[in-house]
Every structure is written in C-alpha cells, then in structure tokens.
Amino acid sequence: MSFNELRVNDAIKAKEVRVVDENGNSLGVMETGNALKIADERGIDLVEISPNANPPVCKLINYGKYRYEQIKKTKESKKKQHVIVVKEIQIRPNINLHDLEIKLRHAIEFLDKSYRVKFVIKFQGREGRKDFKEAKGQEILKKVIDYLQGKGEMEKEPIKDEQAITFLMLPVKKKP
C-alpha cells in the first residue's frame, strides 16, 4: 500500500482500531475516538497502517516524517536497481575488414560501459545458402571473438537460423 492510500486521523472509518505507539508497543484495541485523543495529546498523527486486519492496525506517528522516509526508501531502491542494456550490432557477410573493425571498436566501447552487445550476422538471398553461410559466418564469428578477446565473452553458442547468426557478448567482470 502506498502512502497516498493511507488514512490519517479523521479519515479512519473503523469504529475500533488496534493502536501501536511510536516505539512499536501495542496499546491494545480501542475506539477510534479514544485513539485520536491520544494522538492529539502527544501531538502526532494516527495513521492506519493495515486497514485489512480485524480490527485495523493504526500507528501513532508523525505522518509528514513517515511519508518523507517512505519516499526516501523508494528512491533508494530505484537507485539500486540495475538496468541491463543490450546494444545490437548488425553485420553483413561481405563486410569490408575496416568497416568490421569500426563496428568492433563500437562494441568495445559498449562492453567498457558494461552493456551487453548482441551481434547479428545477416544473410540475404543466396547468402543464406548453407555452405556460404557456414563458411562466411564462422569466419566473421572468429574475427569478432579474436578482436574482443579480454573485453567480452560469449554468453552461449551462436543461434543459427535461416537468415542470420545471432550471439550475445557479455562484458568481462572487472576485478576490484
């Protein structure tokens, strides 16, 4: 339940609530009016933490501070999340050696940034013939692996279908 859905003070509709103080000690089950009086005496808010319980659980806390801490926690958890980025590089079988080296330099830049790099060797028309595809595809695959030695490692065996050979390179984990 997000903090936007929490009921505070007079918004609590239950007749009886289980009250917990700031330190987590249970004050027992009491009428909502009495709980609101206690909260008012202490100068804090009565917040319905668990509305689905029977009776609902309410906590005596400073709602503004509680809300601030919840927002802070969600921001921290978002910072810790790591998004996996996959960059794709497409190669034709009759690519010039210099053009291939440029694409491989881009792949090294991506791997240095800890991105995964997906290579697709695309075949069109007669290039898709089995004998041509096997020879040319393996030749390009070997060049890519040799060039990226020490920078990236292949995740699994290349996937070969009718019109393409696809494989994924992972960045080599840096030792701290």
N, C-alpha and C positions, 0 to 999 in steps of 0.2 A: 504494500500500500504506500503510495507516495504521500508526501507531506501536504499536498494540495487536498487530499481526500480526508485528512484527519479532522475530527470535530473537536472544537475547542470551547471551553466554558459553557455558555448558554446554548450552543448548538448541539450539545449532547442531549439526545431524546430519551434515553433509557431512564426508567424510574429508579432502579438500583444499579450501582456500579461497584466493582471491586477496586479499591484505591491503593495505589503504591506511591510511596513518597519519593523524594529526590534521590535518596540513598538506596532505593530498591527494597525497602522494608514494607511489608504488607500492613495496611491499616484496617483491612477487613472489608466486608460488604456493607455499604451504607447507601442511603438515599442520595440522589444526585444533588439535591439542595444542600444537604449537610457537607458533601464533598466540596461544593462550590464555596461554602462559607469558610472551610479550612483553607482552601486555595487563596481566598481573598484575604484572610488573616495573615497568611505567610507572604502575600504579595507576589504570588506566582500564578500560573495558569493550570487548569485541569484539562488534560489532553487525553482523548480517547485513543488508546494505543491499539487495542484489539477489540473491534466492535462485534466480531462474530462469536466471541466467547459468551458463556452464560454464567453469571452476568458479565457485561462488557468490562474490560480492564481499562482503567484510567490512571494516568500518572500525573503527579504534581511536579511540574517542571516549568522553566521559563521557556515559553513557546518560541520566542524570537531566537534565542540561543540554540534551541533544539533544531529549528529549521535551518539555521546557518550551518550547524555541524553536519546535518544530513546533506545539504548542498555540497559542502566541502568534501564529504565522503564520496559522493557520486563523481565529482570532478577528479578526485584522486584515482578512483577505479578506472575512469576513462583514460587517464594518463598512462596507467599500467598496461592497458590493452595494446597489443602489438598487431598492426595490420600487415598481413602478408601481401606484398606487391609482386605481381608477376608481369614481367615485360616480355613481349613477343618479338622475335626477330625472324623474318621470313627470308629464305634463301632459295634461289633457283639453281638447278643443277649445272647450268652453263655459266655460272658467275665468274667474273674475272678475279684473279688472285688478289689484286689490290682492293677491289670492292669487298671481297670477303674479309680481308684484314681490317678494313674500316668498320664493318659490321661487328667483327670480333672485338675491336677496341671499345665499341659502344657496350658490348656485352661485359667486358671487364669493368667499365665504369659502373654498370648496373650491379654487378656482383660485389664491387667495392662498397656500394651503398646498401648492401645486404638485401638486394632484390633477387628474386628468382628469375631466371631467364628461360623462356620457352623458345626452342628453335623449331622452325617448321621448314623442311626442305620440300618445296612444292614442285610437282611434276605436272606438265600439261601435255595433252595429246599423246604423241608417240613416245615422249619422255617417260611415260608411265609403263612402258614395256618392262617386263620383269628383269631381263638381262641388263638393260641400260640402267634401270632404277637401282638394282643391286650394286652394280659397279660404281656408278657415279655417286649414289647415296652413301656408300661405305667410304668412298674417297673423301667426300666433304665431311662426313662424320669424324673420320680420323683427323683431318686438319683442324676441326673445331676442338676436339678433345686435346690434341697436342698443343694448340695455341693457348687454351685455357688451363693448362696444367698448373696446379698450385693455386689458382684463383677460384676454381669451381669444380664441383664433382657431379657426375650424372646421378640423378635420383634413382632411375631404374632403366631397364633396357628400352631402346627406342621402339616406339609404336609405329608399325608399318601398315598403311592401308593402301588402297588403290592409287591415290593421287598424292600422297605425302608420307614423309617420315617425320615423326614428331618425338622430341625428347626434351627433358627438363633438366637444367643445370642449377644446382644449389650453391650458394656461396660457401666457401670453406670457413669453418668456425675459427675465429681468431683466438689464440691462447692468451689469457690475461697475464 
